[in-house]
């Protein structure tokens, strides 16, 4: 938390400037800098004299590389600091939702890129895209408070009613960053996918949730990714991802038809196991690509649709699984006891709406994470391990000396337990909880009950139905409502016709 009596701007600038200075002074034994700091002569926008901008490329643990920029003018003393993502625009946008419950949560680091929108959900307060910042949750709340307070005296004289409403917001914000109002909910939405809120190994389920989403055409245009726009820079081609052997099966990646890509999904009947194609736009570069689709009937479950998109321009690749059929009355909870290597080979379908947990491994996967996946138990755990390891350590653990020793030891122990589970050396339990009952685990004893697996239906909570939009959907009797509205409209028109003209 910030030091009392010191302004947030000073606190933020000194911290970021200190990182650049420390990196600049950090030398190896042979006199060469271990962290390269670029110094550039820049024009001071305050006094229009020459100042110095220092650039440091560094990596944030659990995130990715960023560039810290620190400007200092020796003539007028003006200082400024900001951050910019060092990588390319991500294939999908990202939205973080963070529930603060203690004063320690205010210290969570936040990277707010210049394309992100920060919201305080409790008071419906939104901060539009602006300068990139590296701070914490308390720092953003204090910055919002300071910006709103600047013209408050002037508002009290000119528009006192507006000043009174803003004062209520200021009082609420002050209680928030002083730790007097909990819980509170904040969100960070970045269409470029380059913003971030620091996670913690002690987070409970639902405390910090990240949802990846496909950008809309308007968001692509705002990021300069509009296809065929004059003067628009082509995005950097993303490296083609490595596909593990268990994901190369025909039933998991629908192969493209040998004939030219055409829209052939308008046929009268959709035949099982036949691949259909339709044109689409790539979420990474917005250029034209094709999406392949195949309907598969899973025994003792239901029909599912496998979808695969590959872009020949930028290398973007994705696959999803969608379940069909009506929304069931209850959710479904599947508990699988994994005690042998045979259990690791079971087919598993984790729908996008499904939450997954492994109590013995201290693993919790929120709904929306990884999207819909149809693979094996071993393949799903391997996918989770690789994604987590990449987010925390990147390509090499040696490049992450900024992770404190205690946290690194916890992650190392977690990955060791996960590796033992994937190799079949440990016994553990997988729990799939899906409010839409769209997830599935293969049973070796079907249609008889499987001794290793328990399937139970449960009543959805009001919060789950609200999140799924089920309370706003009317699937029965809507025809009567339409007829009633049309009848009322005819009566109203008839009444107007009968009214005498003036």
N, C-alpha and C positions, 0 to 999 in steps of 0.2 A: 504494500500500500504506500501511497505517496507520503512524503515527509510533511508534517503540519507546518504551515507558514510559508511553504514554497509553492509557487505556481506550477500547474500541471505542465505548461509549455517548457518551463525551465527544467523540470524533472525529466520530461521526455527527451528534450534535446541533449541534456547532459548525458543521459544514459546511452543514447545512440551515438553521440559524439565520442563518448568514452570507449565504446566498442571499436570505433574506427581508430582512435588513438592507440589503444592497446594492440590492435592488429598491426598498426604501423610500426610500433616499437618492438614487436615480437620478432627476434632475430635468432637464427640458428648459429651454431658454433662457427661456421665458416663465413659469417657475415651476410649471408643471403637471407632475405625476408621469407619467413615460412608462410605468411599470408599476404598476398599481393594487394596493396592499397594504391589505387590510381589517384593522382592529384592533377586537377585541371583548373587553370585560371578561368574564372567566371565573372560575369558582370553582376555586381550587387544591385538588386532591384530597389534598395532603400536609399543609397547615396550615389548610385551609378559609378562607383569606383570599382577597381579590381579586387575580387575576393578569391577564395580557394574552395573548390568542391572536391571532397574526398569520396571515392567509391570503393566499397568493400564487398566482395562476393563471399557469402557465407551460407551455411546450411542450417535451417531450423530443425531440431529433432522432431520426428513424427510428421514432418511436412516435406519441404523441398528447398531448393536453393533460392535465395533472394539477394538483391543488391541493396545495401544500405548506403544512402547518400547523405553526407553531412557538409553543409556550407557554412563558412566563417568569413566575415569581412573584418579585417584588422583596422579599417578606417572608422567605421561607425559602430562596430560591435554587433552588427546584425547576425543572427544565427538561424539556421533552419535545418531540419532533418526529415527525411521521408524514406520510404522503401518502394521498390519495384520488383515484381516477379522476374527471376532470371530465366525462367523457362518459357515455353510456348503456351499459347492458350490451350486449355485442356479440352478433350473431346466432348465433355459434358459439363454443364453447370453444377454447382454444389450449393446446398443450403444447410447451414448448421443451426440447430435449435438447442439452446443451453438453459437448463433450469438451475438457478443459483439458490442454494439453501443455507450456506454458511459464509462467514467473512473470508475464509480461505478461497472460496470460489471467485471472489473479486480479484484475486491475484493471477487468474488464468491468463496466459499470454494470448493476444489476439493479433492476427495479421489481417488488416482491412485494406484490400487493394483499391486502386482508384476506380474500379468498375463495380464495387460491391455496395449493397444497401444494408445498413444496420438498423434494426428495429428493437424498440423496447415494447414488447407486446402488451404488458400490463396497462400502459397508458396510451397505446396506439401511437407511439412517437417514432417517426422514420427519419433516418439520416441518409440523404441521397448520395450517389457516387461522388467522390472527391479525391483529395490527396491521399496517397498510400501511407498507412501508419503501422508501426510496430509498437504496441502498447499492451495494456491489460484491460479487463472489463471495467475496473474502477476508473482507469484513465479515460476511457471513452465516455463514461457517464459524467465525469468531471468536465470533460471538454464540451459536451453538450450543454451542461449547466453554465459553463463560462460563456459560451456563444449566445445563449438565450438571455443572459443577464446583462450583456453589453449595453443594449438600448432600452433597458427597463425604465430608467428614470425619465427618458424622453417619452416613452409610451404612457407613463402615468400622467403626464401633462396633456398629451394630445388625445390619446384613446384610453382612458382609464379602465373601461370595461374589458378591453383586450389585455391590458397590463395585469388585471386581477386574475384572469384565467391563466396567463403565463406564469404568474407567481405561484399558483397552485401546482403547476408542473415543476417549477423550480424547487418548491418545498418537497415534492415527492422524490425528485431526483437526488436531492441532498440526503434524504433518509436512505435512499438506495445505496449510494456510494459510501455512506458512513456506516453501513451494515445494520441499519435499524428497521429495515423492511425486507422480510423474507417470507415465503419464497418469491422470486421474480423470474420472469421468462424473457430472454433476449434471443434474437435470431440474426444470422449473417448470411445474406443471399448474394452469391456472386455468379453471374452468368459465365464468366471466364474460368471459373473453377480454381482461382488462385488465392482465395482467402481461406482463413483457418482459425479454429479455436483450439487451444491446447487441451488434449485429453489427459486423463489420469487413470492409473491402474486401479484406483479405488472407486471409480465411478460406478454407481448402481445402474440398473437397467432403466433406460429412458431418460437419464440425466443429460447426456450429450448425444444428440442424434444427428447423423449426417445423411442427407438424401441427395443422390446424384440424379440429374434430370436432363432430358434433351432440350436444347435451346429452341426457342421459337424463331421464326424468320425475322421478327422485329429485333430480338436480342442479337442475332447474328449480324444484322445490319448495323446495330449500334457498336459492335465490336470490330467492324470493318471486314467482316467475313462474307459479305454479300457476293454471290457468284456473278461474274461478268461485269462487276462495277469498274468503271474507268478509273485507272490509277490505284485501284485497291491492291495492296500487297498480298501475294500468295502466302498462305500460312505454311510454316515449316512442316515438312513431311514427317509424320510420327513414325518411329521405328516399328516394324511389324512385330507384334507381340509373339512370344514363344508359347506354343500350345503343347501342353503335356499330353503324353500318349493316351491317357484315359479319356481325353476330350476329342479324339480323332475318330471315334466310332461313327458310323453312318447315321445311327439313330439319334445322335446328339448334335451333329452339324449337318443339316440338310445340304446335299450336294447340288450345285447348280445344274439345271437341265442343259443338255448338249445343244439344244436349239437356241436361237437368239433370244435375249431377254425381252419378253413382251409381257403385257398385262394379261395373264390367263386365269385370273381369279374370279372372273365374271361368269364362269361356266355354271350350268344349272346345278350340278352336284359336285361337292368336294369329296374326292375319293381318298380314302386312307392310304398313307405311305406314298402318295404321289406328290412330287415337289412342284409347287406353284411359285411364280415370280411376279412381282409388281414393281414399278418404278418408285423410287424414293429419293430423298435428299440426304446427303451425308451430314450427320451432326458435327463432324470435325471440320470439313471444308465447304459445306453447303452445295457441293457439286452433285450432279446426278449419279446415282448408283442403283443397285437392285437389291431387293430384299427377297430372300427365298423362304418359303413357308411349307411346312408339311404337317399333316394331321396324323397322330399316332394314337392307337388305342392301347392303354396300359391295362393288362389283365387285372381284374378285381379292383379296378379304380374307376377311371373315366377317360374320355378322350381329351388329349392335350394338343396344343399347337406349338410346334417348334419353329422359331424364327431366327434367321441368320442374315446379317448384313455385312458386306465386305465392300470397301471403297477402293477402286483401282487407282485413284488419284493420290490420296494421302495415306493409304494403308490402314485406315480405321476399320476395326472389326468388332463385332458384338454378336451375342446370341442371347435369346430370351425364350422362356417357356411360359405359355399362357394356357390356363385351364378353361374348359368350356362348361356349359350347363348353367343351371339356375343357381342363385345364391341360397345355400341351405339355411334352415332355421337355426342351427347351432354351429358353433365352432368345433374344431377337432384337435385333440392333444394326443400325439404319438410318442411313446417312450420306448426306446430301443436299448437293450443291454448288449453292449459289444464286448464279447469275451474271447473271440477267436479271429483268425485272419479271414475265415469264411464270412463273418459278419461284416468285415470291411469291404467285401465285394458286393454287398447288397445294393441294388439300384435305389436311388433316393431322389425324390423330386421336392425341392425346397421352393415354394412359391414366393412371389415378391411380398405377399402379405404375411409371411410366416416368420415368427421369432424362433431362434434356435439357442439352446443352452446345453452345456456339458458341466454339471456341478463339480465332478472330480478334476476337471482341467481348468476350472475358474474361467470358462469361456461363455460369453454372452453375445449373440449376434442379433441385432435389432431388425425389425421388419424393414424391407427396402434395401438392406445391405446385400450386395452381390447380385441383386435382381433375382429373377427366376432361374434356377439351375436344375438340370436333369443330369445326374452323374452317379457315381458310387459314393459310399460313405468315406472311403479313402480319398477319392478325388475331391470331395467337398472340404474335408479337413486340410488337404494339401493346398487347395485354393485359398482358404482362410489364412493358413500359415504364410504363404508366399506374399499375399497382399499386406498382411501386418508387418512382416519382416521388411518389405520394400518401403513401407511408409515410415518405419522407425529408423532403420539402418541404411536404406538406400542400397547402393551397389556394394558397399564395403563397410564393415563395422569399424574399421580403423579411422574413418573420416568423421566419427561422431564422438569425439572426446568431450563435447559440450553436454552430453547426457551425464547426470550425476551418478555416482557409483552405486547408490542404493537402488535407484530406478533401473539402471542397467542390469543389476544383479537379479531384480525381479523379472525383467523381461527374459533374461537368459534362462532362468528357472522355468518360466512359462513355456518357452520354445522347446526346452528339453523334454518337458512333460508331453507337449503336443507331438514331438517327434516320436516319442515312445508309443503314443497312441496310434500314430499313422503306421508304424512298423509292426503293430500287433503285439507289442511287449507289455501293454497295460490294459487293464479292464476299466471301462468307463461307460457312461450312460449318455445317450443323446435324447433330448426332449424337443420335439417340434410342436409349437403351439400356433395354430393357424385359425383365425376367426372366420375365414371363408371356407375352411375344410378343403383346401385345394392342394395340400401337400400329401406326400405318399412315401412309404418305405416298403420295399419288397419283402414279402413274407415267404419263407422257405416251406411253410406248412400249408399254404393256401390251397383250398378254401377253409381248412381247419385253423383254429387259433394257433398262433406261434408263441411258444413258451418264452422266447426272448423278447417279445414285443407286446406292448399294451396299447390299445386304441380306445379312447373314450371321447364322447361328445360332451361339450360344456356350453352353458348359456353365456352368450356374449354380454359384455358389460356395456353400459350406456356410452362410455367413452369410446369403445371400439366401434360401436355402430355409428357414432357421430363421425369418427375419423374415416370410416369407410363410406360415408354418405348414405347409409341405408335409411336413416330417418327422413331423408328428403326425397326418397324414391317411392313412388306409388305404382305398383305393378298390377294391381287388381282394381277394377271398378273405375278406372280413369275414363273409360268410354262414356259412362253416365255423367261424369263431370263435364266433359266436352259438350254432350247433348244439352245439359242444363244451362251451360254458358251460352250456347247458341239460341236456346229458347228465350233466355232472359234478354238477349240482344234483339231478337225479333219483337218481343213485347215492348221494349224501349222504343224501337223504330216505329212500331204501330202507334204508340202513345203520342210520339212527336207528330205523326201525320194527322192525328185527330185533333191536335191542339189548334184553336183558331188563330189565324195570322193576325198580327197587329196592324 
